[in-house]
Amino acid sequence: MKGIRIGAVAEFPVLHLRRRTFEWVPFKLKITSIGVELVDSKSGDLRWCLDFRDMDSPAIIILSDAYGKKTTEHGGFVLCPLYGRKSKAFQAASGTTNTAIISNLTKTAKTMVGLSLSVDSSQSITAAEYIKRRAKEAVGADETPCGGWSVTRLRSAAHGTLNVPGLSFGVGPKGGLGEHGDAVSRQLILTKVSLVERRPENYEMCAGCYCSPVICSKLSCSICRGAPNVCN
């Protein structure tokens, strides 16, 4: 991934649960002043990132152990994004604990961004059950891209731009909406049934809206007539 790297507040060795192979793979989880970064243990490449302000509620779900017992240390935890992005499951590797990671996450978000991340320990979800849940969220055939654009998304300082009292829609000093908003690079992807916003670095879904296949088909035809290169 390319872009500006944020200095780490803390760094933890973790195991990331891969959905397709059901394997726990070693990575480094960096907690920065604005969010978390998943870094390849060998190459140091950034594989995934999530801003604190883009986390859902609950932001963190505690996984049960293999026997369904609610336990912070043996089951792992799930980080839950907003805007339709896929959640990811982690487990503390040797040298740290799930409790230490979660505590650092919540404290950093509160101190640096002023957000209180909610932690849900009430669900008895094992890693295997989590995999089944994630599989239902997988992209289907209807999500095959028909076209796409590179765009700049103007963000407010809050979770998106909806239901923000007194939000100024003027462009602020950081290029976003309002004084404390910012701007980020995105891709808009048109499919047969939706218009999806994705991160260009890792293709993670940020947001999307579903509409009639007829409307998407007409929009796709209009795009291809006006800008053939978009649909190649």
N, C-alpha and C positions, 0 to 999 in steps of 0.2 A: 504494500500500500504506500502511496505517496502522500506527502503533505507535511504539515508542521507537527512535530512530535512534542508532546507536553511532558515536562519533567515529572518523574514519579514521586509521589508522597510515600508510598510503600510498595513493596514487591513480594509476591508470594509464589512458591511452587505449587501448582495445582494439576489435577487430572481433569481433562475435558471429555465428556461422554459423547462419542460420535454415534449418531443415530443409525447410519447404514450398517456399521460393523459391530455396534454395541461394545465398543472398546473404550477404555479409559486411557487417553493419550496425554503424556506430560507436556505442559506448557508453563509459561510464566504469566501470572495475572498482576498487572501493574495498576495501582490505584493512583490516579492523578488528581489534580485540583478540580477537574471538571467531570471526571468519570472513570471508567475502567478500560484497560487495553489488554487484549490477549496476544501474547508474543510467543513466537516459536522459540523453544528452548535452545535449539542448535544454531539456527541462522540469525535469530534476533529480529526477524521480520514481523511486522504487525499483521495479525490475522483477523482481528475483530475488535471493535470498540463500541462503547455505549456511554453516552453522556448521562450524568445523574438526572438532568432535567428531562431526559427522554425515557425514563424508567416508569413502568406502570405501577398500579397499586392493586395488589401487593407488588413491591419491587423485587422481593426475594421470597422464594418458597423453599421451606426446609423439606428435603426428601427423607422418607423413612428408610430403614435398613432393608435387607432382602426379605426379612420376615414380617415387614409391615410395622415394625416398632418405631415410634417417633423418637429419633435421636439425632442431635446436631452433628455428632462426630462421625458416625458410621454411614450415614445415608448420603450426605452431600447437600448441595443447594442449587437452586435455579435462579438465574437472573432474567427478569421479565421486562422486555422493552415495550414501549408504546408504538402506535402507528402501524400495527400489523407485522412488525418485525418478529422473527423467530426467537423464542427463548433458548437459553443454553444452560446445560447442567454441568456443575463442577464438583470436585471433591478435593479437599486439602491433601497435598502430597506430603511425603516425609519432611519433617522440619517445621511444620506449622499445623494449625487446626482450623476447622471450619469456623469455629467460634471466633478465632482471632481475625480471620478474613472478613467475616460479616460485621464484626464490631468496628474494624477499621473502615469498612465501606460506609457504614451508617454515620460514623463520627465525622469522616471527611466530607461527606455530602452535606451534613448539617453545618459544619464549620466553614467550608469553602463556598458553598452555593446557597446555604440557608434552607435546604430541603430536608424534610424528615422522611426517610425511606421506610416504608412499612415492611415488616417481616412476618410472613405467615407460617406458623408452625402447627396449624390445626389440621392440615390435610395429611392423610396417611397414604402418600404416593411413593411407591418404590421407583427405582431407576427403570425397571422393566415397564411399569405402568406409564411412566413419563414418556418412554420411547413410543409406546402405542398412541399416546395423546399427540405427540409431535408428528407421527406418521399421518394423522388425519389432517394436519395442517400443510402437508406437502403440496407442491405446485402440480397441478394436473395439466392435461392436454390443452384445455381451454386457455391456459396461461402462456401458450407459445406466442412470442412477440410478433406483432404485425408491423411495428415501426417504433422509433424512439428518437428522443431529443436530449441533448446535453443542455441543462438549464441551471440557473442559480436560484436557490430557495431562500427567500427572506424570512428569517425567524424572529419571533419576539423573545423576550427574556423569560417567558413562561412556557408551559407545555403546549406548543403550537400557538395558534392565533385565535382559537375559539373561546368564548366566554371569559374574555379578559377585560374587566371593567376599565373604561377610560383609555383603552389602547390607542396610541397614535399610529396611523398608517403611513406616516412620513418615514423616509429613509434616514436612519440615524448615523452616527459617526463610524459605526462598525459595518455599515452597509446593510443592516437588518431593519426590522420594524421597530420604531421607537428608539429611545436613547440607548438602551442596553441590548438591543437586538443584534443579531449577526447574520451573516450570509454563508451558505454552504453549497458546494457543488452537488448536483443531483442528476439523475437520468429519469425522464418520463417515458415509460414503456406502455405502448398500446397493445392490448391483447384482444381476443375475440369477445371477451365479456367485461373487460375492465381497463382502467387507466391507472397504472401503478407507478409510484415514486420509489426509486431505488438509489442506494449509494453506489457511485461509480467504481469505488475501490474494491468492494467485495460483493456487490450485487445484492446486498441485504435489502429487504423491503422495508421502507420507512412509512409509507402510507399508500392507500389505494381506494378507489371507488368503483363499485360494480354498476354496470348499466346494461341496457338491452343489447343483445347480440346484433340486432338490426342497426342500432345507433352506432355501435363500434364498427360494424362492417362499412357503413356509409362514411364514417370518419376516416377509416383506413383507406377507402377508395379515394377520398378527397385529398388525403395526405400524399398518396402515391402519385396522383395526377399533378399535384403542385410541386412536390419535392421527391422525385424518383429515388434519389440516393438514400433517403431515410429508410425506405422499405427494402433495400437490397439485403 
